[in-house]
Amino acid sequence: MKELQKYSTKNSCAMLNRRTCLAMSTAVLANATASCADFGFPKHFIGANTAIDGYGIFAAIDLLRDLGFRTIEIQNLVGDPEPIPGKFPGLRWEQTDEEFQDRIKNALSDFELITTHLPYQGLEYFAPAGELARVGVETMERSLEATAKLGAKIGVLHPKPGPGMSVAETWPFMIRRIRQWGDIARAGGFRLALETGYPTSVDEFVRLVHEVDHDCVGAALDVGHQGRFEKLVRKVEPKDRGTAEGIKAYNDLNLELIDRLGAKLIHLHVHDIEPDTWREHKPLIYGFIDYERLIQRLRETMYAGVLVFEIGGSSAEMPRFLKDGKRKLERFI
């Protein structure tokens, strides 16, 4: 099987510049020489994404800037920049003209750090071959190119199963393509962060990140995805999710992932969880996620990434939710 290599020919290793990733690692290496007591997070440590229902992309960017965020994550790289009720704003870089590109770059210029969330819904980029694979891979690679054009330093990628495939069947396609996309990221001056959620085994997720073994590929811990992990499902029955024991078990797993991923942990998505249902991406109103413990563990491990809010709510509520969440997290840093 040719394994779709023709779709990545223009991004061959001959074009890559290893110095880009080495430069991005400077902060991590510097932190390694400091003691935990001396370690501090950057001023842009808390960010937010542009997934704001009914906003246009420029209105979402303006809101996050006005709320004082200095890290921003562009959420929808296959979306529409205009406000559409019930949808998150976005953009398709390859369909924009030079005037739009200059405008978006200018709008983002006040942020210290730009990241992107790569598309995943409805895309089968780990299908073995055929039309589904072609569309998925081409869409992913266009989004990687857009990430570089936007000047982003992190692109968040969802590992997911191939259509109708087991973890074992999907595994070689994930490893091969993620490594290829890591090469593209290196050439574009950014890193990929594989987001927690799949595989649903803690051991297999950690193994995936380490087995990819690429200097521009790490992990993104989403604090709300651990309810999918088999280890936690076996330990906490549905009726016990909102109990003190169930909440502690969930938070313990977040800390375990921080420890096991180590220096491969390069990004976090933050929000709150509804205790009895474990529904995620809630504003910080429940106190389910123990951010005091989590941020202390990040400090102890000298985490060199950022926290990015991924919360839901109506367009009218989102400014208040984001402002309140930012204030609450700032107490711990």
Contacts in CASP RR format, 6 or more apart in sequence:
PFRMAT RR
TARGET T0000
AUTHOR 0000-0000-0000
METHOD contacts of the structure
MODEL  1
MKELQKYSTKNSCAMLNRRTCLAMSTAVLANATASCADFGFPKHFIGANT
AIDGYGIFAAIDLLRDLGFRTIEIQNLVGDPEPIPGKFPGLRWEQTDEEF
QDRIKNALSDFELITTHLPYQGLEYFAPAGELARVGVETMERSLEATAKL
GAKIGVLHPKPGPGMSVAETWPFMIRRIRQWGDIARAGGFRLALETGYPT
SVDEFVRLVHEVDHDCVGAALDVGHQGRFEKLVRKVEPKDRGTAEGIKAY
NDLNLELIDRLGAKLIHLHVHDIEPDTWREHKPLIYGFIDYERLIQRLRE
TMYAGVLVFEIGGSSAEMPRFLKDGKRKLERFI
1 128 0 8 1.000
1 129 0 8 1.000
3 128 0 8 1.000
3 129 0 8 1.000
3 173 0 8 1.000
3 176 0 8 1.000
4 129 0 8 1.000
4 133 0 8 1.000
4 134 0 8 1.000
4 137 0 8 1.000
4 177 0 8 1.000
7 134 0 8 1.000
7 137 0 8 1.000
7 138 0 8 1.000
7 141 0 8 1.000
8 137 0 8 1.000
8 141 0 8 1.000
8 180 0 8 1.000
8 184 0 8 1.000
11 141 0 8 1.000
11 180 0 8 1.000
11 183 0 8 1.000
11 184 0 8 1.000
11 187 0 8 1.000
13 183 0 8 1.000
15 187 0 8 1.000
16 183 0 8 1.000
16 186 0 8 1.000
16 187 0 8 1.000
17 186 0 8 1.000
17 187 0 8 1.000
18 186 0 8 1.000
18 215 0 8 1.000
20 186 0 8 1.000
20 187 0 8 1.000
20 188 0 8 1.000
20 189 0 8 1.000
21 186 0 8 1.000
21 189 0 8 1.000
21 191 0 8 1.000
21 215 0 8 1.000
21 216 0 8 1.000
24 153 0 8 1.000
24 189 0 8 1.000
24 190 0 8 1.000
24 191 0 8 1.000
24 216 0 8 1.000
25 215 0 8 1.000
27 304 0 8 1.000
28 263 0 8 1.000
28 304 0 8 1.000
31 39 0 8 1.000
31 302 0 8 1.000
31 304 0 8 1.000
32 302 0 8 1.000
34 302 0 8 1.000
36 299 0 8 1.000
36 300 0 8 1.000
36 302 0 8 1.000
39 299 0 8 1.000
39 302 0 8 1.000
40 299 0 8 1.000
40 333 0 8 1.000
41 298 0 8 1.000
41 299 0 8 1.000
41 333 0 8 1.000
42 112 0 8 1.000
42 306 0 8 1.000
43 70 0 8 1.000
43 112 0 8 1.000
44 69 0 8 1.000
44 70 0 8 1.000
44 71 0 8 1.000
44 111 0 8 1.000
44 112 0 8 1.000
44 113 0 8 1.000
44 306 0 8 1.000
45 71 0 8 1.000
45 305 0 8 1.000
45 306 0 8 1.000
45 307 0 8 1.000
45 333 0 8 1.000
46 69 0 8 1.000
46 71 0 8 1.000
46 306 0 8 1.000
46 307 0 8 1.000
46 309 0 8 1.000
46 326 0 8 1.000
46 329 0 8 1.000
46 330 0 8 1.000
46 333 0 8 1.000
47 64 0 8 1.000
47 69 0 8 1.000
47 70 0 8 1.000
47 71 0 8 1.000
47 72 0 8 1.000
47 73 0 8 1.000
47 306 0 8 1.000
47 307 0 8 1.000
47 308 0 8 1.000
47 309 0 8 1.000
47 326 0 8 1.000
48 64 0 8 1.000
48 67 0 8 1.000
48 69 0 8 1.000
48 71 0 8 1.000
48 72 0 8 1.000
48 73 0 8 1.000
48 308 0 8 1.000
48 309 0 8 1.000
48 322 0 8 1.000
48 326 0 8 1.000
49 72 0 8 1.000
49 73 0 8 1.000
49 74 0 8 1.000
49 75 0 8 1.000
49 117 0 8 1.000
49 308 0 8 1.000
49 309 0 8 1.000
49 310 0 8 1.000
50 57 0 8 1.000
50 60 0 8 1.000
50 61 0 8 1.000
50 64 0 8 1.000
50 72 0 8 1.000
50 73 0 8 1.000
50 74 0 8 1.000
50 75 0 8 1.000
50 76 0 8 1.000
50 88 0 8 1.000
50 89 0 8 1.000
50 90 0 8 1.000
51 75 0 8 1.000
51 76 0 8 1.000
51 88 0 8 1.000
51 117 0 8 1.000
51 310 0 8 1.000
51 312 0 8 1.000
52 59 0 8 1.000
52 60 0 8 1.000
52 63 0 8 1.000
52 88 0 8 1.000
52 89 0 8 1.000
52 315 0 8 1.000
52 318 0 8 1.000
53 85 0 8 1.000
53 86 0 8 1.000
53 87 0 8 1.000
53 88 0 8 1.000
53 312 0 8 1.000
53 313 0 8 1.000
53 314 0 8 1.000
53 315 0 8 1.000
53 318 0 8 1.000
54 83 0 8 1.000
54 84 0 8 1.000
54 85 0 8 1.000
54 86 0 8 1.000
54 87 0 8 1.000
54 88 0 8 1.000
54 89 0 8 1.000
54 315 0 8 1.000
55 63 0 8 1.000
55 83 0 8 1.000
55 88 0 8 1.000
55 89 0 8 1.000
55 315 0 8 1.000
55 318 0 8 1.000
56 81 0 8 1.000
56 82 0 8 1.000
56 83 0 8 1.000
56 84 0 8 1.000
56 89 0 8 1.000
56 90 0 8 1.000
57 74 0 8 1.000
57 81 0 8 1.000
57 89 0 8 1.000
57 90 0 8 1.000
57 91 0 8 1.000
57 104 0 8 1.000
58 81 0 8 1.000
58 103 0 8 1.000
58 104 0 8 1.000
58 107 0 8 1.000
59 83 0 8 1.000
59 89 0 8 1.000
60 89 0 8 1.000
61 72 0 8 1.000
61 107 0 8 1.000
61 108 0 8 1.000
62 107 0 8 1.000
63 318 0 8 1.000
63 319 0 8 1.000
63 322 0 8 1.000
64 72 0 8 1.000
64 322 0 8 1.000
65 72 0 8 1.000
65 110 0 8 1.000
65 111 0 8 1.000
67 319 0 8 1.000
67 322 0 8 1.000
67 323 0 8 1.000
67 326 0 8 1.000
68 326 0 8 1.000
69 111 0 8 1.000
69 322 0 8 1.000
69 326 0 8 1.000
70 110 0 8 1.000
70 111 0 8 1.000
70 112 0 8 1.000
70 113 0 8 1.000
71 111 0 8 1.000
71 112 0 8 1.000
71 113 0 8 1.000
71 114 0 8 1.000
71 115 0 8 1.000
71 306 0 8 1.000
71 308 0 8 1.000
72 108 0 8 1.000
72 111 0 8 1.000
72 113 0 8 1.000
72 114 0 8 1.000
72 115 0 8 1.000
73 114 0 8 1.000
73 115 0 8 1.000
73 116 0 8 1.000
73 117 0 8 1.000
73 156 0 8 1.000
73 308 0 8 1.000
74 90 0 8 1.000
74 91 0 8 1.000
74 114 0 8 1.000
74 115 0 8 1.000
74 116 0 8 1.000
74 117 0 8 1.000
74 150 0 8 1.000
74 152 0 8 1.000
75 88 0 8 1.000
75 89 0 8 1.000
75 90 0 8 1.000
75 116 0 8 1.000
75 117 0 8 1.000
76 88 0 8 1.000
76 89 0 8 1.000
76 90 0 8 1.000
76 91 0 8 1.000
76 117 0 8 1.000
76 119 0 8 1.000
77 90 0 8 1.000
77 91 0 8 1.000
77 92 0 8 1.000
77 93 0 8 1.000
77 116 0 8 1.000
77 117 0 8 1.000
77 118 0 8 1.000
77 119 0 8 1.000
77 142 0 8 1.000
77 143 0 8 1.000
77 146 0 8 1.000
77 147 0 8 1.000
78 90 0 8 1.000
78 92 0 8 1.000
78 119 0 8 1.000
78 139 0 8 1.000
78 143 0 8 1.000
79 87 0 8 1.000
79 88 0 8 1.000
79 89 0 8 1.000
79 90 0 8 1.000
79 91 0 8 1.000
79 92 0 8 1.000
80 87 0 8 1.000
80 89 0 8 1.000
80 90 0 8 1.000
80 91 0 8 1.000
81 89 0 8 1.000
81 90 0 8 1.000
81 91 0 8 1.000
81 100 0 8 1.000
82 89 0 8 1.000
83 89 0 8 1.000
91 100 0 8 1.000
91 104 0 8 1.000
91 146 0 8 1.000
92 142 0 8 1.000
92 146 0 8 1.000
93 101 0 8 1.000
93 142 0 8 1.000
93 145 0 8 1.000
93 146 0 8 1.000
93 149 0 8 1.000
93 150 0 8 1.000
94 142 0 8 1.000
94 145 0 8 1.000
94 146 0 8 1.000
96 104 0 8 1.000
101 149 0 8 1.000
104 150 0 8 1.000
105 150 0 8 1.000
108 114 0 8 1.000
108 150 0 8 1.000
108 151 0 8 1.000
113 153 0 8 1.000
113 154 0 8 1.000
113 306 0 8 1.000
114 150 0 8 1.000
114 151 0 8 1.000
114 152 0 8 1.000
114 153 0 8 1.000
115 152 0 8 1.000
115 153 0 8 1.000
115 154 0 8 1.000
115 155 0 8 1.000
115 156 0 8 1.000
115 267 0 8 1.000
115 306 0 8 1.000
115 308 0 8 1.000
116 143 0 8 1.000
116 146 0 8 1.000
116 147 0 8 1.000
116 150 0 8 1.000
116 152 0 8 1.000
116 154 0 8 1.000
116 155 0 8 1.000
116 156 0 8 1.000
117 155 0 8 1.000
117 156 0 8 1.000
118 140 0 8 1.000
118 143 0 8 1.000
118 144 0 8 1.000
118 147 0 8 1.000
118 155 0 8 1.000
118 156 0 8 1.000
118 157 0 8 1.000
118 158 0 8 1.000
119 139 0 8 1.000
119 140 0 8 1.000
119 143 0 8 1.000
120 157 0 8 1.000
120 158 0 8 1.000
120 160 0 8 1.000
123 135 0 8 1.000
123 136 0 8 1.000
123 139 0 8 1.000
123 140 0 8 1.000
124 132 0 8 1.000
124 133 0 8 1.000
124 135 0 8 1.000
124 136 0 8 1.000
124 162 0 8 1.000
124 163 0 8 1.000
125 133 0 8 1.000
125 136 0 8 1.000
125 137 0 8 1.000
125 139 0 8 1.000
125 140 0 8 1.000
125 160 0 8 1.000
125 177 0 8 1.000
126 133 0 8 1.000
126 159 0 8 1.000
126 160 0 8 1.000
126 161 0 8 1.000
126 162 0 8 1.000
126 165 0 8 1.000
126 170 0 8 1.000
126 173 0 8 1.000
126 174 0 8 1.000
126 177 0 8 1.000
127 133 0 8 1.000
127 136 0 8 1.000
127 162 0 8 1.000
127 163 0 8 1.000
127 173 0 8 1.000
128 162 0 8 1.000
128 165 0 8 1.000
128 173 0 8 1.000
132 163 0 8 1.000
137 177 0 8 1.000
140 157 0 8 1.000
140 181 0 8 1.000
141 181 0 8 1.000
141 184 0 8 1.000
144 155 0 8 1.000
144 181 0 8 1.000
144 184 0 8 1.000
144 185 0 8 1.000
145 184 0 8 1.000
147 155 0 8 1.000
147 185 0 8 1.000
147 188 0 8 1.000
147 190 0 8 1.000
148 185 0 8 1.000
148 187 0 8 1.000
148 188 0 8 1.000
148 189 0 8 1.000
148 190 0 8 1.000
151 190 0 8 1.000
152 190 0 8 1.000
153 189 0 8 1.000
153 190 0 8 1.000
153 191 0 8 1.000
154 190 0 8 1.000
154 191 0 8 1.000
154 192 0 8 1.000
154 193 0 8 1.000
154 220 0 8 1.000
154 266 0 8 1.000
154 267 0 8 1.000
155 185 0 8 1.000
155 190 0 8 1.000
155 191 0 8 1.000
155 192 0 8 1.000
155 193 0 8 1.000
156 192 0 8 1.000
156 193 0 8 1.000
156 195 0 8 1.000
156 220 0 8 1.000
156 267 0 8 1.000
156 269 0 8 1.000
157 178 0 8 1.000
157 181 0 8 1.000
157 192 0 8 1.000
157 193 0 8 1.000
157 194 0 8 1.000
157 195 0 8 1.000
158 195 0 8 1.000
158 197 0 8 1.000
158 198 0 8 1.000
159 174 0 8 1.000
159 178 0 8 1.000
159 194 0 8 1.000
159 195 0 8 1.000
159 197 0 8 1.000
159 198 0 8 1.000
159 199 0 8 1.000
159 205 0 8 1.000
159 208 0 8 1.000
160 198 0 8 1.000
161 167 0 8 1.000
161 170 0 8 1.000
161 198 0 8 1.000
162 169 0 8 1.000
162 170 0 8 1.000
162 173 0 8 1.000
167 199 0 8 1.000
167 201 0 8 1.000
167 204 0 8 1.000
171 208 0 8 1.000
174 208 0 8 1.000
175 208 0 8 1.000
175 211 0 8 1.000
175 212 0 8 1.000
178 192 0 8 1.000
178 194 0 8 1.000
178 212 0 8 1.000
178 214 0 8 1.000
178 217 0 8 1.000
179 212 0 8 1.000
179 214 0 8 1.000
179 217 0 8 1.000
181 192 0 8 1.000
181 217 0 8 1.000
182 191 0 8 1.000
182 192 0 8 1.000
182 214 0 8 1.000
182 216 0 8 1.000
182 217 0 8 1.000
183 214 0 8 1.000
183 216 0 8 1.000
185 191 0 8 1.000
185 192 0 8 1.000
185 216 0 8 1.000
185 217 0 8 1.000
186 215 0 8 1.000
186 216 0 8 1.000
189 216 0 8 1.000
190 216 0 8 1.000
191 216 0 8 1.000
191 217 0 8 1.000
191 218 0 8 1.000
191 266 0 8 1.000
192 214 0 8 1.000
192 216 0 8 1.000
192 217 0 8 1.000
192 218 0 8 1.000
193 217 0 8 1.000
193 218 0 8 1.000
193 219 0 8 1.000
193 220 0 8 1.000
193 266 0 8 1.000
193 267 0 8 1.000
194 208 0 8 1.000
194 209 0 8 1.000
194 212 0 8 1.000
194 217 0 8 1.000
194 218 0 8 1.000
194 219 0 8 1.000
194 220 0 8 1.000
195 219 0 8 1.000
195 220 0 8 1.000
195 222 0 8 1.000
195 225 0 8 1.000
195 269 0 8 1.000
196 205 0 8 1.000
196 219 0 8 1.000
196 220 0 8 1.000
196 221 0 8 1.000
196 222 0 8 1.000
196 225 0 8 1.000
196 226 0 8 1.000
196 257 0 8 1.000
197 205 0 8 1.000
197 222 0 8 1.000
197 225 0 8 1.000
197 226 0 8 1.000
197 228 0 8 1.000
197 229 0 8 1.000
198 205 0 8 1.000
198 228 0 8 1.000
199 205 0 8 1.000
199 208 0 8 1.000
200 228 0 8 1.000
200 229 0 8 1.000
200 230 0 8 1.000
201 229 0 8 1.000
201 230 0 8 1.000
201 231 0 8 1.000
202 229 0 8 1.000
202 230 0 8 1.000
202 231 0 8 1.000
202 253 0 8 1.000
202 256 0 8 1.000
202 257 0 8 1.000
202 260 0 8 1.000
205 219 0 8 1.000
205 229 0 8 1.000
205 257 0 8 1.000
206 257 0 8 1.000
206 260 0 8 1.000
206 261 0 8 1.000
209 217 0 8 1.000
209 218 0 8 1.000
209 219 0 8 1.000
209 261 0 8 1.000
209 264 0 8 1.000
210 264 0 8 1.000
212 218 0 8 1.000
218 261 0 8 1.000
218 264 0 8 1.000
218 265 0 8 1.000
218 266 0 8 1.000
218 267 0 8 1.000
219 261 0 8 1.000
219 264 0 8 1.000
219 265 0 8 1.000
219 266 0 8 1.000
219 267 0 8 1.000
220 265 0 8 1.000
220 266 0 8 1.000
220 267 0 8 1.000
220 268 0 8 1.000
220 269 0 8 1.000
221 254 0 8 1.000
221 257 0 8 1.000
221 258 0 8 1.000
221 261 0 8 1.000
221 265 0 8 1.000
221 267 0 8 1.000
221 268 0 8 1.000
221 269 0 8 1.000
222 268 0 8 1.000
222 269 0 8 1.000
222 280 0 8 1.000
222 310 0 8 1.000
223 254 0 8 1.000
223 268 0 8 1.000
223 269 0 8 1.000
223 270 0 8 1.000
223 271 0 8 1.000
223 273 0 8 1.000
223 289 0 8 1.000
223 294 0 8 1.000
224 269 0 8 1.000
224 271 0 8 1.000
224 273 0 8 1.000
224 278 0 8 1.000
224 280 0 8 1.000
224 281 0 8 1.000
224 289 0 8 1.000
225 280 0 8 1.000
226 232 0 8 1.000
226 250 0 8 1.000
226 253 0 8 1.000
226 254 0 8 1.000
226 257 0 8 1.000
227 233 0 8 1.000
227 250 0 8 1.000
227 278 0 8 1.000
229 253 0 8 1.000
231 253 0 8 1.000
232 249 0 8 1.000
232 250 0 8 1.000
232 253 0 8 1.000
235 249 0 8 1.000
236 245 0 8 1.000
236 246 0 8 1.000
236 249 0 8 1.000
236 250 0 8 1.000
240 246 0 8 1.000
241 247 0 8 1.000
241 275 0 8 1.000
241 276 0 8 1.000
241 277 0 8 1.000
241 278 0 8 1.000
242 275 0 8 1.000
242 276 0 8 1.000
247 275 0 8 1.000
247 288 0 8 1.000
247 290 0 8 1.000
250 273 0 8 1.000
250 278 0 8 1.000
250 288 0 8 1.000
251 289 0 8 1.000
251 290 0 8 1.000
251 293 0 8 1.000
251 294 0 8 1.000
254 289 0 8 1.000
254 294 0 8 1.000
255 293 0 8 1.000
255 294 0 8 1.000
255 297 0 8 1.000
257 265 0 8 1.000
258 265 0 8 1.000
258 294 0 8 1.000
258 297 0 8 1.000
258 298 0 8 1.000
258 301 0 8 1.000
258 303 0 8 1.000
259 297 0 8 1.000
259 301 0 8 1.000
262 301 0 8 1.000
265 301 0 8 1.000
265 303 0 8 1.000
266 304 0 8 1.000
266 305 0 8 1.000
267 305 0 8 1.000
267 306 0 8 1.000
267 308 0 8 1.000
268 298 0 8 1.000
268 305 0 8 1.000
268 306 0 8 1.000
268 307 0 8 1.000
268 308 0 8 1.000
269 307 0 8 1.000
269 308 0 8 1.000
269 309 0 8 1.000
269 310 0 8 1.000
270 289 0 8 1.000
270 291 0 8 1.000
270 307 0 8 1.000
270 308 0 8 1.000
270 309 0 8 1.000
270 310 0 8 1.000
270 329 0 8 1.000
271 280 0 8 1.000
271 281 0 8 1.000
271 282 0 8 1.000
271 283 0 8 1.000
271 284 0 8 1.000
271 289 0 8 1.000
271 309 0 8 1.000
271 310 0 8 1.000
271 311 0 8 1.000
271 312 0 8 1.000
272 282 0 8 1.000
272 283 0 8 1.000
272 284 0 8 1.000
272 285 0 8 1.000
272 286 0 8 1.000
272 287 0 8 1.000
272 288 0 8 1.000
272 289 0 8 1.000
272 311 0 8 1.000
273 279 0 8 1.000
273 280 0 8 1.000
273 282 0 8 1.000
273 286 0 8 1.000
273 288 0 8 1.000
273 289 0 8 1.000
274 282 0 8 1.000
274 286 0 8 1.000
274 288 0 8 1.000
275 286 0 8 1.000
275 288 0 8 1.000
281 310 0 8 1.000
281 311 0 8 1.000
281 312 0 8 1.000
282 311 0 8 1.000
282 312 0 8 1.000
283 311 0 8 1.000
283 312 0 8 1.000
283 313 0 8 1.000
283 317 0 8 1.000
283 321 0 8 1.000
283 324 0 8 1.000
283 325 0 8 1.000
284 291 0 8 1.000
284 311 0 8 1.000
284 321 0 8 1.000
284 324 0 8 1.000
284 325 0 8 1.000
284 328 0 8 1.000
284 329 0 8 1.000
291 328 0 8 1.000
291 329 0 8 1.000
291 332 0 8 1.000
292 332 0 8 1.000
295 329 0 8 1.000
295 332 0 8 1.000
295 333 0 8 1.000
296 332 0 8 1.000
307 329 0 8 1.000
309 322 0 8 1.000
309 325 0 8 1.000
309 326 0 8 1.000
311 318 0 8 1.000
311 321 0 8 1.000
311 322 0 8 1.000
311 325 0 8 1.000
312 318 0 8 1.000
312 321 0 8 1.000
313 321 0 8 1.000
END
